[in-house]
Amino acid sequence: MSEQEWHVASLVVHCRPESMPAAIDAIEQLPGAEVPVSGEQGKLVVALEGPDQQHIVRHIDAIALMDGILSTTLIYHEFAGPEAGKEPA
């Protein structure tokens, strides 16, 4: 296991319904980002993962600035440190 942290986050992103296909495509171009759920009214669930908090924050900022995005709301954030997955001695 790497000595780095690993971060996982999820967002609810609200976009203009007519912009939804382009928004999903743009979001999924970001490394470690996917849109597992989308609704007809322009609401998306976005999953992010990456090696550090800055990676997550940069992606949230990038999504917020994309064309057609109305809002982003962080719903969940968790990280595992270097000790994760190691058995106690």
N, C-alpha and C positions, 0 to 999 in steps of 0.2 A: 504494500500500500504506500502511496505517496505521502510525503511529510506535509502536504498542503491541506488546507481546509477544502471542503466541497460544499457549495451553496445550492439550495433548491428554493425556488420562490414561485408563487402563482399570483396572477393579476386578473382582475376583471377589467376589460377594456371596452369602452363604449365608442362605437364609430358610426358614421352616417351609414345607413343601410345600403345605399348605392355604392359606397366605398368599400364595403366588406370584402369582396374578393381580392381587390388590390391590397387591402390592409393585411389580410391573412398571408398573402404571398410575400409581402415586404417583411412582416414579422418573422415568418419561417425562414427567411434568408439570414437572419441573425444567428450566429453560432450558439447552439444550446437552447434555442427557442422553438416552441411548437404551439399550435393552437388546437388542442384536443376537442374543444367544444365551441360551437358558434350558434347563435340564435338569429331568427329572421329579423329581429328589430335592431340588429347591429351590435349585440353584446357578444363578447368573446371571452373565453377563458384562455389565458396564456400561461404556459409553464416555461420557466427559465431555469437553467442550471449552469454553473460555472465554478471556476477555481477560487473566486474571492468575491467579497461584497462589492467591490468596485465594478466587477464584470456585470453583476446584477443591476446595479444602479445605472451604469452606462446604457444598458439595454432598456431599462424603464424610461430613461430620458429620451432615448432614440425613438421608442414607440410613441411617447407623448407628442413628439414633434412631427410624426408622419402625417401626410395628407389624409384628411377625413377622420382623424382620431379626435374624439370629443373629450374623453377623460380616461385616466388610468387609475386604478385603485389596487394597492398592494393588499392581498388577502392573507398570504402565508409566506413565511421565510424561515428556513431552518438551515443550519450548517453542521457539518460533522468535522471535528478536528482530527489531528493525526492519530489520536487514540481510538477512533471509531473502528470497530471491527476486530480490535485486539482482545484476546482473552486475558482475564486477570491472572497475574502470576501466582 
